[in-house]
C-alpha cells in the first residue's frame, strides 16, 4: 500500500507516496554524494520533478527502481511547493544540473573521477571537459552515449562496468567515483539496476538533461527565473514541441495532488488560527 504523506521532519518522508529527502540543500547534498561516491558499494541519487512524480503514481516498475535511491532531492518547483504545503522540510530546489556541478567540485578536492553515460553528438565528453575544467583535481573517465539498444544489452553493460572499474583501478579504492547517468527518466533508473551490480562502487547520479546544459548545447534559464520556479516555462518556450505535450500531461495528472496539498495547507492554517483564538 502506498503511503500518502510522511510525518518525519528530517530524513526521507513521503510526498503523496513518492520518497523525498528532507532538510537538504544543494551544498549539503554534494557532501553526502561525495561520501556515497567513496563508499563500499553503489548508490543512486535522483532528483524528483513533476514528470517523475506522475510516473511514480501510475507505474509500479518505476516505483521499485526509484525506491532504491539513497537520496531523493526535490528538483521540480511543483515538488518543492507541494512538499512545503503539507509540512515537509524542503529548504530549496536541488536541480540535477546544479547537483552535478557541486558534486564534481567536491569530488575534485579528493582526487575523484567523473564518468558520464548519456547524451548525443559528443555532448557527454564536452560536458565532462567543462565540469573537469571547473573542478580542480577531478579526472574525466568513461564518456559514452549509448543507443536504446545498447542499454538493454547485457554485453554492453558488462563492457561499460569493466571500463569504469579499469579506469579507476590505479587510484585509491576510496577515491570518489561519480557516474552521471543522463538518459532521462525512467531509463537512467533502470540502467542503474542493471549496472550497479557489476560496477564495484560509486554514486550514480540520475541527472537527465544536465549533460545538455553543461555541454553548452542548451542554454539554461537565467538564475532569477530559476529562483522563482519558472525554469520549466523557459524550457517550454525554447522547446515547445518536445516539452509542450509532456508538461500538458504532467499538469493534468499533477492537479489532484496539488489540490490535496492546498487542502492540507488550508487545514493547517485554520487549525493554527483556531488555537490562537482559544
Helices and strands as residue ranges (DSSP letters): E 11-15, E 18-22, H 26-37, E 42-46, H 50-58, H 60-66, E 71-72, H 77-85, H 96-108, E 113-118, H 123-133, E 139-144, G 150-152, H 154-167, E 177-182, H 187-195, E 202-206, H 210-214, H 223-227, H 231-238, H 240-277
